[in-house]
Amino acid sequence: MNTKTIHNRILILGASGFIGNAIYKDLTSYFDVFGTYCTKHHEYKDNQVFYRYCVEKDSITPILDKVKPRFIIVSVAGNYIDRLNMLREICLCAERFPESKIFYFSSSEIFDGERNYPGYEYDKPIAESRFGRFNISAEKLLQEQLPFQTAVLRLPLVLGVNSPTLIQLRQSMKHNAAFEVFPKHIVSVITEDKIAQQIHYIINKNQTGIFHLASSDVIHHDDLFTEIAAKIGRKMPIFKTVYSTNVDIYRAILPKENKLPEALQITVSEVIDACTLKEEIVTFKN
């Protein structure tokens, strides 16, 4: 990467995924956007702005050197150790170009060791799960290496009409199959489209720091999916209630210190509406 970097170039690592693809579609009309894919070879092999990249096998440096992005969005899946090595490579490239920014998608699981209240941006992360501990390590690496070039974007439960969770819910309703809900878990939520709008704003404002891209309120996990299923309007799935605890626990993050403008915020009710809009349109047409 060098000083000839094209200032509006964006590279999305994981652009073929559920969240990455929503971001790609939102940004592509305004920036020169490039992306990576791993498994969808036939879908993207002839796409001139998508590069095949497998975090377990490949170095990301050649793609960075070719694209020369100003903004690097990291939303890629893969082995934890290999993803940390990828982040180290990104840091080595980015530190040679101080105007570049790294946007790393982290997760609410960094707080899954603390269950008594929702997590806010500058609370100390405490994780029990491997995924949570990995994301703590990833955040720490970026914030220690490039604190003024990094934005950590933590996500709660991500839903949407075509999200894996909603696809599973509709399949459960269709086939009268079980769908797990956790009555004692309190969650915050967001949609992939709102994530795309929010990161668009953060890029435009050239912001760094920690952001909780989550709804401004919370809901019990079972209530969330009961409401969504009721609005979809087909027969209800078989809800399999899972009690991992007898008291309410928080699996939620909330924005507090780095709130985005009101127009970019979202509530649980708005997430539910967004998840069921297509079904309502189909029902209305019929």
Disulfide bonds with the S-S distance in Angstrom:
none
